[in-house]
């Protein structure tokens, strides 16, 4: 995998060499990449640069779901914001630990192994131990090493239109350790694989009511009403077009156990969602460089800059950067994740590792959109309101367009919620959901 960056130099500890940055010159860096592929997904892993999932291409549309920088540009040099006192975006999905703001390992080579290889699945692992330290981190970062061991398992199953992953962290010490863990995702669903980016039609879909910002990002909240106590209603900022500048927003106070979030590109109704137990990763950090990057975007090879159009969503074991969690002595933390492309969904109201659903109803009809993560399997879809059956039918999942169903309501004026059940053909429940009458 060749990746072009502007010319720069680092020392043996990954510290930036003063005066080495030359934006007029670009160089190619080459990494060994590994590709996992089935009939629905083509997934590229790059262990050598941060243990990352660099690309997820959804093959029925041949579109990229993740952002990838065409030209890497170091930034934040000597600003005190990052562990090595500088940063450079490559993109994709990658683990960050044991510190805030991209942690210590985003540029480190991770060990790679193939755990399982069969006709039904491939599982690969990328692993690293925090047994190293930078001698000159900014003051707000921890000195020394924690010893935490991290393994990132990535699984692609046959006939599954989703990628399953699991981060396993271990504390080998006999005492608790303060730490942070975040999964960083850079999202650009429905993109040209040769030029992935977030478009003006992007919406952050997250089941949160309000958000907070650091003081320096207060301008992000200008379009939203106050929700009290320093919080703002998550209404306008969910749309990428409403981000005036770069900045950070945090779900407030957390996501209440909701198990999904992601981005839908409404320009073609393609999305990418992370489905996980967010009682474990209770923090959601949202970041972009701001919507003006869309209008001002230039050819990165002629005008390399770090500020590009993508949406960065983070899942953390703590609520905000620089708020540590405590890792118990000899403890283990496991974070299972599923990354699911979607087609044809305008919104997501319910999700699990089988199906993503957008369900709404008024007194005239119930509207259902869904996307199955096992599209080859026949489904049984049932909609009920009280004792009335609105729909009960066999449905074939559509991997290219998603599925949309409308069912008329009985004219009885009932306010009972609409209940959805989707099962396999033999009756095994895949997802259940309900929605009130609007």
MOPECOR-V763483 format. One record per backbone hydrogen bond with DSSP energy under -0.5 kcal/mol. CO is the residue of the C=O (numbers start at 1). NH is the residue of the N-H. If there is no record, write none. Layout:
# MOPECOR-V763483
CO/NH + CO/NH
This chain:
# MOPECOR-V763483
1/31 + 3/29 + 4/72 + 5/27 + 7/22 + 9/17 + 11/14 + 15/11 + 16/18 + 17/20 + 22/7 + 22/25 + 25/7 + 27/5 + 29/3 + 31/33 + 32/48 + 34/45 + 36/43 + 40/59 + 41/38 + 42/57 + 43/36 + 44/54 + 44/55 + 45/34 + 46/49 + 46/52 + 47/51 + 47/110 + 51/95 + 52/46 + 52/54 + 53/93 + 55/44 + 56/58 + 56/65 + 57/42 + 57/59 + 58/61 + 58/62 + 58/63 + 62/193 + 63/58 + 64/191 + 65/188 + 67/92 + 70/4 + 72/6 + 75/87 + 76/79 + 82/85 + 82/138 + 84/16 + 85/78 + 87/75 + 90/69 + 92/186 + 93/53 + 94/184 + 96/182 + 97/104 + 97/105 + 98/180 + 100/103 + 101/83 + 102/106 + 105/108 + 108/50 + 111/127 + 113/115 + 113/125 + 116/123 + 120/158 + 121/118 + 122/156 + 123/115 + 123/116 + 124/154 + 125/113 + 126/152 + 127/111 + 128/150 + 129/131 + 130/147 + 134/137 + 138/141 + 148/130 + 149/170 + 150/128 + 151/153 + 151/168 + 152/126 + 153/166 + 154/124 + 155/164 + 156/122 + 157/160 + 161/341 + 163/339 + 164/155 + 165/337 + 166/153 + 166/168 + 167/335 + 168/151 + 169/333 + 170/149 + 170/172 + 173/330 + 177/327 + 179/325 + 180/98 + 181/317 + 182/96 + 182/184 + 183/315 + 184/94 + 185/187 + 185/313 + 186/67 + 187/311 + 188/191 + 191/64 + 192/195 + 199/202 + 201/266 + 202/240 + 203/205 + 203/264 + 204/206 + 205/262 + 206/208 + 209/234 + 210/252 + 211/232 + 212/250 + 214/217 + 215/218 + 217/220 + 218/221 + 219/222 + 220/223 + 221/224 + 225/233 + 228/231 + 231/227 + 231/228 + 232/211 + 233/235 + 236/239 + 238/204 + 238/240 + 239/242 + 240/243 + 242/244 + 243/291 + 247/288 + 249/286 + 250/212 + 252/210 + 255/258 + 259/276 + 260/207 + 261/274 + 262/205 + 263/272 + 264/203 + 264/266 + 265/268 + 265/269 + 265/270 + 269/344 + 269/345 + 270/265 + 271/342 + 272/263 + 273/275 + 273/340 + 274/261 + 275/338 + 276/278 + 277/280 + 277/281 + 280/282 + 282/255 + 283/316 + 284/251 + 285/314 + 286/249 + 287/312 + 288/247 + 289/246 + 290/293 + 291/294 + 291/295 + 292/296 + 294/297 + 298/300 + 299/302 + 299/303 + 306/308 + 308/310 + 309/198 + 310/289 + 310/312 + 311/187 + 311/313 + 312/287 + 313/185 + 314/285 + 314/316 + 315/183 + 316/283 + 320/323 + 322/324 + 325/179 + 325/327 + 326/328 + 327/177 + 328/331 + 331/171 + 333/169 + 335/167 + 336/277 + 337/165 + 338/275 + 338/340 + 339/163 + 339/341 + 340/273 + 342/271 + 344/346 + 350/357 + 354/373 + 355/352 + 356/371 + 357/349 + 357/350 + 358/369 + 360/367 + 361/438 + 364/409 + 365/362 + 366/407 + 367/360 + 368/405 + 369/358 + 370/403 + 371/356 + 373/161 + 374/377 + 378/425 + 379/395 + 380/423 + 381/393 + 382/421 + 383/390 + 383/391 + 384/419 + 385/388 + 388/385 + 388/390 + 391/383 + 393/381 + 395/379 + 395/397 + 397/399 + 398/402 + 403/370 + 405/368 + 407/366 + 410/412 + 410/413 + 417/386 + 418/435 + 419/384 + 420/433 + 421/382 + 422/430 + 422/431 + 423/380 + 424/427 + 428/424 + 431/422 + 433/420 + 435/418
